[in-house]
């Protein structure tokens, strides 16, 4: 097999000094945020650290122009243990630049706050957004949810949980997410071989994140809980946009969810960006990133009007 292309700066950093704790991971991600969030696009207004429930806060990015605007509740990635609205600011700004009011949620993190706390924060933030969108310049009838990695997992899980609720999102934007914890760590057949150091690091990183979120001892019941593995309630999702890079091991997670969406008759789109690593939606120095964001923006415009 050929070696994986050297496109992933996060992987290079982790390969040099692997994180051993959630604190290590947070320091690395926070230190990397400057590269991801430079040269912000123009938006109308930023309101920071707005309470959006009992525990969560959000940075609210208001687009230019008069409302009411369509709304995107964004749930950041970071393996359930790190990340924040600040680490994902530029991506939120891209959606606001396109005319969406963005509620960029900061939910509680594991291991200090394991499952179900992050999930509950995200559900509560969606309900809060529905109740308060109008006062922010948004349209409470045009709300979508989206997120990357752990945020993709939380977005899908929250959609399924709210399927019969007035706060049910009109659309879901799922960016290289985890949808079936029982299959996490599986590598698709034919995927390029990772360098030895990174191949050894992979299982340790997975256990750091999954163990922090679900605990070291995990039985089948928790792995199959749809609040954890939303693939088991794929039929309850709204119209969904699923995107992942072909060099991301989570491509198998995306394909499994897409299969279930198809079997359930849920309207969906599925894109695989060739050669792209995990996290590439924040890496605008990679050529496919802006077109991928453009497809997401177009999907939101079609679904939210």
C-alpha positions in Angstrom: 0.0 0.0 0.0 1.1 3.6 -0.6 1.8 5.9 2.3 -0.7 8.5 3.3 0.0 11.9 1.9 1.6 14.3 4.3 -1.3 16.7 4.4 -2.3 16.7 8.0 -0.5 19.1 10.3 -2.4 17.9 13.4 -1.1 14.4 12.7 2.4 15.7 12.4 2.2 17.5 15.7 0.7 14.5 17.5 3.3 12.3 16.0 6.1 14.4 17.5 4.6 14.7 21.0 1.5 12.5 21.5 -1.1 13.8 23.9 -1.5 11.6 27.0 -4.3 13.4 28.7 -7.2 15.7 27.9 -5.2 18.6 29.2 -2.4 17.8 26.7 -4.9 17.6 23.9 -6.5 20.9 24.9 -3.1 22.7 24.9 -2.3 21.3 21.5 -5.6 22.3 19.9 -5.6 25.7 21.5 -2.1 26.3 20.3 -3.1 25.3 16.8 -6.2 27.6 16.7 -4.2 30.6 15.4 -3.4 28.8 12.2 -7.0 27.7 11.7 -8.6 31.0 12.6 -6.5 33.8 10.9 -7.9 36.3 8.4 -11.5 36.1 9.5 -14.2 37.0 6.9 -16.4 40.0 7.6 -19.6 39.5 9.5 -22.1 41.8 11.1 -21.4 41.2 14.8 -19.9 38.8 17.3 -21.5 38.3 20.7 -19.3 36.1 22.9 -20.1 33.8 25.8 -23.8 34.1 25.7 -25.5 31.6 28.1 -27.6 29.1 26.0 -28.8 26.8 28.8 -28.0 25.7 32.3 -24.3 25.0 31.6 -23.5 25.9 27.9 -22.5 29.2 26.4 -22.2 30.2 22.8 -20.5 32.8 20.6 -23.2 34.2 18.4 -22.1 35.3 15.0 -24.6 37.7 13.3 -24.4 38.1 9.5 -24.5 41.4 7.7 -27.8 42.7 6.5 -31.3 42.7 7.9 -32.9 39.6 9.4 -34.6 37.4 10.1 -31.7 35.1 9.1 -31.6 31.4 8.8 -29.9 29.9 11.8 -27.1 27.3 12.2 -26.4 25.9 15.7 -22.8 24.7 15.4 -21.3 22.1 17.7 -17.5 22.0 17.6 -15.3 19.0 17.3 -12.5 17.9 19.6 -13.1 14.3 20.6 -15.6 15.3 23.4 -12.5 16.5 25.4 -11.3 19.7 23.8 -12.3 22.4 21.4 -14.5 25.5 21.8 -16.3 28.2 19.8 -12.9 29.9 19.7 -11.0 27.0 18.1 -13.8 26.8 15.4 -14.4 30.6 15.0 -13.4 30.9 11.3 -15.6 28.1 10.2 -18.5 29.7 12.1 -17.7 33.0 10.4 -17.8 31.3 7.0 -21.4 30.2 7.6 -22.3 33.7 8.9 -20.6 35.3 5.9 -23.1 33.3 3.8 -26.0 34.9 5.6 -26.6 32.4 8.5 -27.0 33.5 12.1 -24.5 31.1 13.8 -24.9 29.9 17.4 -21.4 28.5 18.0 -21.9 26.4 21.2 -19.5 25.7 23.9 -20.7 22.6 25.7 -19.2 20.9 28.7 -16.3 18.6 28.0 -15.2 15.2 29.3 -13.6 13.8 31.3 -14.7 16.4 33.9 -18.2 16.1 32.3 -18.7 12.7 30.6 -21.7 11.5 28.8 -24.5 12.5 28.9 -23.5 16.1 29.9 -22.2 17.2 26.5 -25.1 15.7 24.7 -27.6 17.3 27.1 -25.9 20.7 26.7 -26.3 20.5 22.9 -30.0 19.5 23.1 -30.6 22.3 25.6 -28.8 24.8 23.3 -31.0 23.8 20.4 -34.1 24.4 22.5 -32.7 27.7 23.7 -32.1 28.7 20.1 -35.6 27.9 19.0 -37.0 30.1 21.9 -34.5 33.0 21.4 -33.8 33.1 17.7 -36.1 36.0 16.9 -34.5 38.2 19.5 -31.1 37.6 17.9 -32.3 38.4 14.4 -32.8 34.8 13.4 -35.9 32.9 12.1 -37.0 30.2 14.6 -38.7 28.3 11.8 -35.4 28.0 9.9 -32.9 26.3 12.2 -30.3 23.7 11.2 -27.6 22.0 13.3 -24.1 21.1 12.3 -20.8 20.0 13.6 -17.5 18.3 12.9 -16.0 15.1 14.4 -17.4 14.9 18.0 -19.7 17.8 17.0 -21.0 15.7 14.1 -21.8 12.9 16.5 -23.6 15.4 18.9 -25.5 17.0 16.0 -26.9 13.7 14.8 -27.7 12.5 18.3 -29.5 15.8 19.2 -31.5 15.7 15.9 -32.7 12.1 16.7 -33.5 13.1 20.3 -35.5 16.1 19.1 -37.3 14.4 16.2 -40.7 14.9 17.9 -39.9 18.2 19.5 -40.7 21.8 18.4 -37.0 22.4 18.5 -36.2 19.7 15.9 -33.7 21.1 13.4 -34.8 21.4 9.7 -31.5 20.1 8.5 -28.2 18.5 9.7 -24.7 19.2 8.6 -22.5 16.2 9.6 -18.8 16.8 9.0 -16.6 13.7 9.5 -18.5 12.6 12.5 -18.7 9.4 14.7 -22.1 7.7 14.4 -21.5 4.2 15.6 -19.2 3.8 18.6 -19.2 0.0 18.3 -17.3 0.4 15.0 -15.0 3.3 16.0 -11.4 2.6 15.0 -12.3 0.5 12.0 -10.2 1.4 8.9 -11.8 1.0 5.5 -10.3 -1.5 3.1 -8.0 0.2 0.6 -7.2 3.2 2.8 -3.6 4.4 2.5 -1.3 3.1 5.2 -0.5 5.5 7.9 3.1 6.0 9.1 4.1 3.5 11.8 4.2 6.2 14.5 0.7 7.5 13.7 -0.7 3.9 13.3 0.5 3.2 16.9 -0.9 6.5 18.1 -4.4 5.9 16.7 -5.7 3.4 19.3 -4.3 5.5 22.1 -6.0 8.6 20.9 -9.3 6.8 20.4 -9.1 5.5 24.0 -8.2 8.9 25.4 -11.3 10.4 23.7 -13.8 7.6 24.0 -12.7 6.5 27.5 -13.0 10.1 28.7 -16.5 10.5 27.2 -18.0 7.0 28.0 -15.7 5.6 30.7 -13.0 2.9 30.6 -15.6 0.1 31.0 -18.2 0.3 28.3 -20.9 -2.3 27.7 -22.9 -2.9 24.5 -25.9 -1.1 25.9 -24.1 2.2 26.1 -22.4 1.8 22.7 -25.8 1.2 21.1 -27.6 4.0 22.9 -28.8 6.4 20.1 -27.7 9.3 22.2 -24.1 7.9 21.8 -24.4 6.1 18.4 -27.1 8.0 16.5 -26.8 5.5 13.6 -29.4 3.5 15.5 -31.9 6.3 15.0 -30.9 7.4 11.5 -34.6 7.3 10.5 -35.2 10.2 12.8 -32.8 12.6 11.2 -33.9 15.6 9.1 -32.4 16.2 5.6 -28.7 15.6 6.1 -25.4 16.6 4.4 -22.6 14.1 5.2 -19.0 15.0 4.2 -15.6 13.4 5.0 -12.2 13.1 3.5 -11.0 9.9 1.9 -7.8 9.9 4.1 -9.9 10.1 7.3 -10.5 6.8 9.0 -14.0 8.1 9.8 -14.9 7.6 6.2 -16.3 4.2 7.3 -18.5 6.0 9.8 -19.9 8.3 7.1 -20.6 5.4 4.7 -22.4 3.4 7.4 -24.6 6.3 8.3 -25.4 7.1 4.7 -26.4 3.5 4.1 -28.9 3.7 7.0 -30.2 7.1 5.8 -30.8 5.5 2.4 -32.6 2.5 3.9 -34.7 4.8 6.0 -35.7 7.1 3.1 -34.1 10.2 4.7 -33.1 12.8 2.2 -29.3 13.2 2.2 -26.2 14.2 0.4 -22.8 12.4 0.7 -19.4 13.8 -0.3 -16.0 12.3 0.0 -13.1 14.7 -0.7 -10.2 12.9 -2.2 -7.1 12.8 0.0 -8.4 15.0 2.7 -7.5 14.2 6.4 -9.6 14.5 9.5 -10.2 18.2 10.4 -9.7 19.6 6.9 -12.8 21.8 7.0 -10.7 24.1 9.1 -7.6 23.9 6.9 -8.2 26.5 4.3 -4.6 26.1 3.0 -5.9 22.8 1.5 -7.5 23.4 -1.9 -10.6 21.3 -1.4 -11.6 23.0 1.8 -13.4 26.1 0.5 -15.3 24.2 -2.2 -16.4 21.8 0.6 -17.6 24.7 2.7 -19.4 26.1 -0.4 -21.3 22.8 -0.7 -22.3 23.0 2.9 -23.5 26.6 2.5 -25.5 25.6 -0.6 -27.2 22.7 1.3 -28.2 25.0 4.1 -29.6 27.6 1.7 -31.7 24.9 -0.1 -33.0 23.4 3.2 -33.6 26.6 5.1 -34.6 28.9 2.2 
